Amino acid sequence: MKNLGLQLYSVKELVQKDFIGTLKEVAEVGYDGVEFAGFFNTPAKELKKALDDLNLTPCGSHTGIDLLQNSLDEVIEYNLEIGNRYIVCPGIPPHMRDSADAYKRLGEMFNKIGQRCKQHGIQFAYHNHAFEFEKFDGEYGLDILMSHTDPELVHLELDTFWVEYCGLKSVDFMRKYPQQCSSLIHIKDLKSMDEKVSTEIGSGIMDFVEIVRVGKQLGIKWYIVEQEEFEKPQLESIKQSLNYMRSIL
């Protein structure tokens, strides 16, 4: 099954020092794809060649809201050139999420971004953190956002860690938004409810067997591993996570 990716933010110190060299190391670990968190001024042609040489598939690009608002055409062009079909907004500033109306306006903006992406064969998605589970008028910000976006134009790259960090269940939101959750999912484990940090997949408290089971029902295209805190060398951790995910997929 060729659909296990790594969010490169997991190895951010390594990519900052040597972007292409780190891609090579990720490929050697055995990942099928990579999701970008910046391109480090790498020309698209050069990155495309490296990905092809390493047999790595781009499975997303985290792109800040400023770029999405002000440089969307250039963002789309670059992603098309490297062969990436998923553009993901990785978060939003506080003033865009401080009320129900703010989330409704955000939904309108996301629909426009999603429409322009769709015209080029790209799926736009939003990646949650914990703040979307603040309630406005008794409703989670995430639910307000989802109810004000077109499910074809705006998908949800559900981050399992942040959902469960808030004491909720990832599978509940996957089932609630089956169409929006059918592209990408962030596989990120929670060490414990006392120690709320991310850890190697399969060594925390989350039920990824159930998450993968529901993911298969929804036809999720990419399971993307992410880890932010490490107690061992990063490449060792991401290999452990990969091996665990291969064992349950």
C-alpha positions in Angstrom: 0.0 0.0 0.0 1.8 3.1 -1.3 0.2 5.8 0.8 2.3 6.5 3.9 3.8 10.0 3.9 5.9 12.1 6.3 5.1 15.7 7.2 8.5 17.2 6.9 7.9 19.5 9.8 8.7 16.4 11.8 12.4 16.8 10.7 12.4 20.6 10.4 15.9 21.0 11.8 17.3 18.5 9.2 15.4 20.1 6.2 16.6 23.6 7.2 20.2 22.4 7.0 19.9 20.2 3.9 16.5 20.1 2.2 17.3 17.7 -0.6 19.6 15.5 1.5 16.9 15.1 4.1 14.4 14.0 1.4 16.9 11.3 0.5 17.1 10.1 4.1 13.3 10.0 4.4 13.1 8.0 1.2 15.8 5.6 2.6 13.7 5.1 5.7 11.0 3.9 3.4 8.2 6.5 3.2 6.2 6.6 0.0 5.6 10.4 0.1 6.4 13.7 1.8 4.2 16.6 2.8 6.0 19.9 2.7 6.2 22.7 5.2 8.1 25.1 3.0 10.3 24.7 0.0 13.4 26.6 1.2 13.7 28.6 -2.1 14.2 25.4 -4.1 13.3 25.8 -7.8 10.4 23.6 -8.7 12.2 21.9 -11.5 15.1 20.9 -9.1 12.7 19.6 -6.5 10.7 17.6 -9.1 13.9 15.9 -10.3 14.9 15.0 -6.7 11.4 13.6 -5.9 11.5 11.5 -9.2 15.0 10.3 -8.5 14.1 9.2 -4.9 10.7 7.7 -5.9 8.9 10.0 -3.5 5.4 11.3 -4.1 4.4 14.7 -2.9 1.3 14.2 -0.7 0.6 17.8 0.3 2.1 21.2 1.0 1.4 23.3 4.1 0.9 26.8 2.8 0.4 29.8 5.0 -2.7 31.9 4.8 -0.8 35.0 3.6 0.5 33.1 0.5 -3.0 31.6 -0.1 -4.6 35.1 0.0 -1.9 37.0 -1.9 0.0 34.6 -4.1 -2.3 31.7 -4.9 -1.6 31.6 -8.6 2.2 31.2 -8.0 1.5 28.7 -5.2 -0.7 26.6 -7.6 1.9 26.8 -10.4 4.8 25.6 -8.2 2.7 22.7 -6.7 1.6 21.6 -10.2 5.2 21.7 -11.4 6.4 19.4 -8.6 3.4 17.1 -9.0 1.6 17.9 -5.8 -2.2 17.7 -5.8 -2.9 18.8 -2.2 -2.5 22.3 -0.8 -3.2 22.6 2.9 -3.7 25.7 5.1 -2.0 24.7 8.3 -3.6 27.2 10.6 -5.1 30.7 10.9 -4.3 33.8 13.0 -6.5 34.6 16.1 -8.5 37.4 14.4 -9.8 35.0 11.8 -11.2 32.6 14.4 -12.4 34.7 17.4 -16.1 34.4 16.7 -18.7 32.4 14.9 -18.9 35.1 12.2 -15.1 35.0 11.8 -15.3 31.3 11.0 -18.2 31.9 8.6 -16.1 34.5 6.7 -13.2 32.1 6.8 -15.4 29.5 5.2 -16.3 31.9 2.3 -12.6 32.6 1.8 -11.7 28.9 1.8 -14.4 28.1 -0.7 -12.9 30.7 -3.1 -9.4 29.3 -2.6 -10.7 25.7 -3.0 -12.5 26.7 -6.2 -9.3 28.1 -7.8 -7.4 25.0 -6.7 -10.0 22.7 -8.1 -9.8 24.4 -11.5 -6.2 23.2 -11.7 -6.9 19.6 -10.4 -5.7 20.4 -6.8 -7.6 19.6 -3.6 -7.5 22.3 -1.0 -7.7 21.3 2.7 -7.5 22.8 6.2 -5.4 21.3 9.0 -6.8 21.7 12.5 -5.0 22.3 15.8 -6.7 22.6 19.2 -8.2 26.1 19.0 -10.9 25.0 16.5 -12.5 23.1 19.4 -13.3 26.4 21.2 -17.1 26.8 21.2 -19.1 29.8 19.8 -22.8 29.8 20.4 -22.5 26.2 21.7 -20.8 25.0 18.5 -17.1 24.1 17.9 -15.3 26.5 15.6 -14.4 23.5 13.4 -18.1 22.6 12.9 -18.9 26.2 12.0 -16.1 26.2 9.5 -17.1 22.9 8.0 -20.8 23.8 7.7 -19.8 27.0 5.8 -17.6 25.3 3.3 -18.4 23.3 0.2 -17.3 19.7 1.0 -16.0 19.3 -2.6 -13.8 22.4 -2.4 -12.5 22.3 1.2 -11.3 19.1 2.8 -10.2 18.5 6.3 -6.7 17.2 7.0 -7.7 16.0 10.5 -4.8 16.0 13.0 -5.5 13.1 15.3 -3.2 14.4 18.0 -5.0 17.7 18.5 -8.5 16.2 18.4 -7.6 13.7 21.2 -5.5 16.4 23.0 -8.9 18.1 23.5 -10.4 14.9 25.0 -12.4 14.1 21.8 -12.2 11.2 19.3 -10.7 11.5 15.9 -13.0 8.8 14.5 -16.1 10.8 15.5 -15.0 13.7 13.3 -14.0 11.3 10.5 -17.4 9.8 10.5 -19.1 13.2 10.8 -17.2 14.6 7.7 -16.7 11.6 5.5 -16.2 13.5 2.3 -14.0 16.2 3.8 -11.8 13.5 5.5 -11.3 11.3 2.4 -8.0 12.8 1.2 -5.4 13.3 3.9 -5.1 12.5 7.6 -2.3 13.5 10.1 -1.3 10.4 12.1 0.2 11.9 15.3 0.2 10.0 18.6 -0.4 11.4 22.1 1.9 10.1 24.8 -0.6 10.3 27.6 -3.3 12.6 29.0 -0.9 13.6 31.7 2.0 14.2 29.4 0.3 15.8 26.4 3.2 15.5 23.9 3.5 13.7 20.6 5.4 10.5 20.4 6.2 7.6 18.0 3.1 6.2 16.4 1.9 3.1 18.3 3.7 4.0 21.5 1.1 6.5 22.8 -2.5 6.1 23.9 -4.4 6.5 20.7 -6.2 3.7 18.8 -4.8 3.9 15.3 -6.2 0.5 14.4 -9.7 2.0 14.7 -8.6 5.2 13.0 -7.1 3.2 10.0 -10.3 1.1 9.9 -12.5 4.1 9.5 -9.9 5.7 7.2 -10.2 2.7 4.9 -14.0 3.0 4.9 -13.6 6.7 3.8 -11.0 5.9 1.2 -8.3 8.2 2.7 -5.6 8.7 0.1 -2.6 9.5 2.4 -1.8 8.6 6.0 0.8 11.3 7.0 3.0 10.7 10.0 3.9 13.7 12.1 5.8 14.0 15.3 6.9 17.2 17.1 8.7 16.0 20.3 11.5 13.4 20.3 13.4 11.4 22.9 15.6 9.6 20.3 17.2 10.5 17.0 14.5 11.8 14.6 15.2 9.4 11.7 15.0 6.5 14.2 11.6 7.8 15.5 10.1 8.3 12.0 11.2 4.8 11.0 9.5 3.3 14.1 6.3 5.1 13.2 6.5 3.9 9.6 7.0 0.3 10.7 4.0 0.5 13.0 1.8 2.0 10.4 2.8 -0.6 7.8 1.9 -3.3 10.4 -1.7 -2.0 10.8 -2.3 -0.9 7.2 
